[in-house]
Amino acid sequence: MPRFLLILLILLGFGWLVPAAADVTQVRIVGDGAPTRITIWTDVAETADGLVTELHGERKVVLLLARNGYSAAGEGAGGVEGWSLEPGRLEFSLDRPMAVTRMLRLPPTGKERAYRVILDLDTISPARYTIAARRDTRKLAGLETQYAEARADPLKQLAGATVTSGRKSGGGRRHVVVIDPGHGGKDPGAMALAGGKEKDITLKAALALKGVLDADGRYEVRLTRDSDVYVEHEDRVTLARNWGAELFISLHADAAGSTSVSGASVYTISARGETRIDREATKNDWKIVMEDGTPDRLNGLLEDLVKRETRTRSAEFAELLLPELSKAGPVLRNTHRNAGFYVLLAPDVPAVLLELGFLTNEADAKRLQSEKGRKASVKAIAAAIDDYFDQQALRLASN
């Protein structure tokens, strides 16, 4: 049986610019069968790029560490046989060809003071593995050279680079955020116990969120509807893509058969939903724009990479949103969920569907219909949006 290695390529933030070494502080692997999750704790923020490579005759999904300075090893689980950490390198030995299906980069939150990288792995065919390996092996060689030069001459990394961490855009390009108030017009959505309709609650929340983000200065906020009208699901997605959305948030309020069920929840695209993306993209002409001159033979591969990155970014935002929502009110157990909702089908726009609470629960319904409760929810969403784009800015500045 061939051995497989997953080496994840991690560039630890701005680490090479300061004397202190950034370290991997903990590695945890969980899984029972093919799907496997790896969690890596680090003491500084990082950016990551998963690479599949062919090295020394072995299949490897490869991670170069920019500054880690010690060695460690441990046993694996699921599809991972074990892992080893050496200065500048972290390797995961796999028992089958696998790929990173989702990668999350999380900042410290609550009691968790470390930064984390979460990797979800799953089995892929040998043919897909080979195609990806041919591309990434060449890229890995260039990155190894780049990192070696950075360690030898760290001041080179400052040439032409200016990094700011403020919230305001200061006249630069604003991030496009599209807010989608669920339902509307002929579709009232769920009904609150004490009266009130979901379509009205989501619209008020969307307008309030737009007001908060407009005041920030670094966002261009668009609403799929700003009055009591119905907008078809495919039109909501098309609008977001035409506006150049960098983040799409669909607001809803849930209903349940039991009045005791309460709490917010966040949905990102499910595996079953992903199977609909290509069909709906073709039907609605949701084309992923490639650079001029890209060879036709690479278009399919590049489109797959765009869709994978979109899924990753959607999940990242969901994970940032959850701890903020918990400050505004109750959240469901297993709060980050997956579904095939139509508004999550854009192939190139990170998107979540947020259920603000349950209108069939008296406390939730009262909270969502009150100005105080609405402000708390909007504050939570805005804070998560800030954190999300701060992470994107850090990632771009670090590359």
Helices and strands as residue ranges (DSSP letters): E 4-11, G 15-17, E 24-31, E 36-42, E 47-50, E 52-55, E 58-61, E 72-75, E 80-86, E 89-94, E 98-106, E 115-123, H 126-152, G 154-158, E 175-181, H 198-216, E 219-223, H 233-242, E 247-254, E 264-269, H 271-284, H 296-328, E 331-339, G 342-344, E 351-358, H 362-369, H 371-398
